[in-house]
Amino acid sequence: MNRNKLIDVAIYIGLIVVFLVPRLAGIGSFVTLDEPSWLSQGANFYYALGQREFENTVYEYQPAVTTMSIISLGMLLYFPEYRGFGQGYLDYEKGRLDPFMIEHGKDPLMLLIYSRVIQVFVLLILFLLFYFLLQRMIRKWMAVFVSVFISFDPFFLGHTRMMDHEAMVSLFVFVSILSFANYMHDSRKYFLVLSGVAAGFAQLTKSSSIAMFAAIGVLLLIQIVQERQQGWIKPFIKNTKVFGVWLILLVGTYIIFWPGMWVAPGKMLYTVFGNAFSYAFQGARLTVTEELEPAQFSLEANATGIWDVAKVLLYRITPLTWIGMLLGTIYHFSPNRDPFHPFRLLFTITLTIATAFILMFGVAQGRDSPHYILSSYFALNLLAGVGWVYTFYWIKNRLANLFLPYVLAGIVLLSQIWSALAYYPYYFTYRNPILFAAGWYNDTPEFPYGEGLELAAEYLSSIPGSADSTALVYYSRGCFSYYYPGTSLSFRPYYIDGQHAEDLVINIKGSDYLVIYYANQNRLEKYHPYLKILETIEPVHVIWIDDYEYIRIYNVNMFTPEMYKALADL
């Protein structure tokens, strides 16, 4: 094996280690809000496959076929007999899966761990594909730096180890776009095939990946402009055909890898896109709005909504990403004899993707969680990484120093890595220290996602007799219940709506402990009267994470008659 091959092997081994270690470490140490629901959805998907009832392999406003397939594989490895009990499809909103698994001697947390590990290896393959495509556009050492820089973006790293769609969407989108860019460069057909297939899987993962069409359109437009010497008509027709082939590959992948499309394509498409449009234009799913009413469609396209989405993004990326973005932008617009065309192309791609996802969720109704724009995080870190490496290249040329750029690169990478690892095990709870110091989101964390509730469960588990105790918990399912040996009751938001206070009092009296997820409940004004009543006694334990008060635990035996009366009057 020659030296270049050995270097390539060493690079891929290094990238594998760098990717896997921070993602597999402590992978079962916490659970986020949506994951128990996705386990239920995946179990239903697995059951539908086992019964050959392919028309039931549909979720709602997104296909989630990749996510549910991964969970199905986890189920096949951990609980294969699930498909043969005849229990039917368990209601994912009511948490029927967990007691069913426990009844049959299985632990839902183990199913989650199996599924997470499988997803990490799927993401690893996509990550290596991303590097392979990137190193065909820029120098290898630059591609290594950029790939590692992106992989340790705290928000991206956090999402690659939880069971959801966003990390897969980001990598499928960029594998598709970089493949398309490589095809534009040298016309190798396998790049076009890879691009179309990856785009198909992006759509099978989440419908919002349609935002990538903006970047594909920009690439086609650039190609037409480059070929305009032949006249405008010929390159337009040629590239329209290329787009047609790409679209056929996307649609083909969508049909082939979704069993529901084999037997009930109309149902699949209406369920997914009907709900997606209902969410975007009417603010809720079809089960709430009942039908699509185009006359009532409204997009709140205002600067405030877009800024709210962008503001959270800025808060969750590191200062190193800020600086790299600035360096990349300066380099892109500076007069330079060597235009570094691949860099300019990457700049255009990343800016297009970042903007497309921000605009999509900035103007849509009802879908504003920060993880929905994870592709924008990925894009801006790609831009920042490339900005850093071309700055190192500029330093090397100006100072004629062979080692200084590599030293600087090492310092930047280690700093980025520390930014993420300092927030272990969640990573996604990272906040930009500059904006935090400036007062952004200082009182409560922005969009807490269930992190820390396992710490409350572990604390209560350490109390003698915990297996016979009952806890009433905000977000109990999975986040708390998977780690608590006693009985977990879920606090329902409607308890404090003014009409169900009796239910609240009954459930508190029937519990030994009340667990307040302060990080979330304190953010919502409707909970403030409820929290004020509880402040009349001291909690038995308070959990802080990264200088935020996350959880308050109360011993119900300490509640006074006056407190119960006040709660009954909510």
BELJOVEN-V778389 format. One line per field, one symbol per residue. ss: DSSP state (~ for helix, > for strand, _ for the rest). phi: phi as a letter, one per 30 degrees, with the letter a starting at -180 (. if undefined). psi: psi as a letter, one per 20 degrees, with the letter a starting at -180 (. if undefined). Layout:
ss = ???
phi = ???
psi = ???
This chain:
ss = __~~~~~~~~~~~~~~~~~~~~~~__________~~~~~~~~~~~~~~~~___~~~________~~~~~~~~~~~~~~_~~~~~_______~~~_~~~~~~~~____~~~~~~~~~~~~~~~~~~~~~~~~~~~_____~~~~~~~~~~~~__~~~~~~______~~~~~~~~~~~~~~~~~~~~~__~~~~~~~~~~~~~~~~~_~~~~~~~~~~~~~~~~~~~~_~~~_~~~~~~~~~~~~~~~~~~~~~~~~~__~~~~~_~~~~~~~~~~~~~~~~~~___~~~~____~~~______~~~~~~~~~~~~~~__~~~~~~~~~~~~~~~_______~~~~~~~~~~~~~~~~~~~~~~~______~~~~~~~~~~~~~~~~~~~~~~~~~~~~~~____~~~~~~~~~~~~~~~~~~___________~~~~~_______________~~~~~~~~~____~~~_>>>>_______~~~___>>>>__~~~~____~~~~~~~~~___>>>>_~~~~___~~~~~~~~~~______>>>>>__>>>>>>>>~~~__~~~~~~~~__
phi = .dddddddddddddddddddedcddidcdabceddeddddddddddddddchcddccbcadbdhdddddddddddddcbddedcdidicddddciddeddddeciccedddddedddededddeeddddededdddcbeeddddedddeddcdeddedddccdbcdddeedddddddddddddddbiddddddedddddddddddadddeededddddddddddddcdedjddddddedddedddedddddddeddcbedddcbedddddddddddddddcciadddcdiadbedcdbcddbdddddddddddddccdeddeddddddddddcddbdcdheeddddeddddddedddddeddcdcibbddddceddeeddddedddddddddddddddchcdceedddddddddddddedddcecdiddebdddddddjdhddbddhdbjdjdddddddddddeiddccbbcbdiddiecddccddccccdcedecdjbbdddddeddddccbcccdeecdddcddddddddddddbdddabccbhicdcbcccdddddcedddddddcd
psi = prghggggghghgghgghgggihhpkijirprgighhhggghghggggghjkmhijlqedjqgkhgghhghggghhhhlhihijikibopohijkhgghgghhjkqohhhgggggggghghghgghghgggghhiihrqghghgggghgghjpgggghiijqnahghggghgghggghgghhghgjkphhhgggggghhghghhgphiiihihghgggggggggghjihjrhgghggghhgghggghggghgghggjohhihhmhggghggghghghggghijrrhigihrpnhhipppmnqhggghgghghghhiqqhhggghggghgghhiqpphoimghghghgggghggggghgggihiqqinjqhihkhhhggghhgggghgghhgghggghhikohhghhggggggghggghhghijqiggijqqphghghijplhgqqpmqkiqhhhhgghghhippjhhjrppopplhofhghiipibpppppphihkjiikhggggghghjrhqpopmhhghhhphhighghhghiirpqiqppqpljpogpppqohiiprhhghghhhj.
